[in-house]
């Protein structure tokens, strides 16, 4: 498959570079997707939750 060490090193470099590009693309996509915290599936805001100290 590889004629010499240079071909093998070039293959490793290209593979690693492709993996890094895929990771960057996944992180960019994760940052671009809005987070739905504080909203229900209907799009309404959730009321503030109660803690145990607030109960009487």
DRENDO-247393 format. One record per residue (C-alpha): residue in one letter; z, y, x. Coordinates in Angstrom, 1 decimal. Each point is the difference from the previous one (the first is absolute). Layout:
a,Z,Y,X $
...
***
This chain:
x,0.0,0.0,0.0 $
x,0.9,2.4,2.8 $
x,-2.2,0.2,3.1 $
x,2.6,1.5,2.2 $
x,3.4,1.8,0.0 $
x,-1.6,3.4,-0.8 $
x,-1.5,-1.3,-3.2 $
x,3.4,-1.4,-1.0 $
x,1.8,3.2,0.8 $
x,-2.6,2.0,-2.0 $
x,0.5,-2.4,-2.9 $
x,3.7,0.5,0.1 $
x,-0.3,3.8,0.2 $
x,-2.4,0.1,-3.0 $
x,2.3,-2.3,-2.0 $
x,3.1,2.0,0.7 $
x,-1.8,3.2,-0.8 $
x,-1.2,-1.4,-3.3 $
x,3.6,-1.0,-0.9 $
x,1.3,3.4,0.9 $
x,-2.7,1.7,-2.2 $
x,1.0,-2.3,-2.9 $
x,3.7,0.8,0.4 $
x,-0.8,3.8,0.0 $
x,-2.2,-0.4,-3.1 $
x,2.7,-1.9,-1.8 $
x,2.6,2.7,0.9 $
x,-2.3,2.7,-1.1 $
x,-0.6,-1.7,-3.3 $
x,3.7,-0.5,-0.6 $
x,0.7,3.7,0.6 $
x,-2.8,1.1,-2.3 $
x,1.2,-2.1,-3.0 $
x,2.4,2.0,-2.0 $
x,3.4,-1.5,-0.5 $
x,1.1,-0.4,-3.6 $
x,3.7,0.4,0.6 $
x,1.8,1.8,-2.8 $
x,-2.6,-0.9,-2.6 $
x,-0.4,-2.8,-2.4 $
x,-3.3,-1.8,-0.7 $
x,-0.6,2.5,-2.8 $
x,0.1,2.8,2.5 $
x,3.2,1.6,-1.3 $
x,2.9,1.0,2.3 $
x,3.0,-2.2,0.1 $
x,3.3,1.6,-0.9 $
x,2.5,0.2,2.8 $
x,2.0,-3.3,0.3 $
x,3.7,-0.2,-0.5 $
x,2.4,-1.2,2.7 $
x,3.2,-1.8,-0.8 $
x,2.1,3.2,0.6 $
x,-1.7,1.9,-2.8 $
x,1.1,-2.4,-2.7 $
x,3.1,0.8,-2.0 $
***
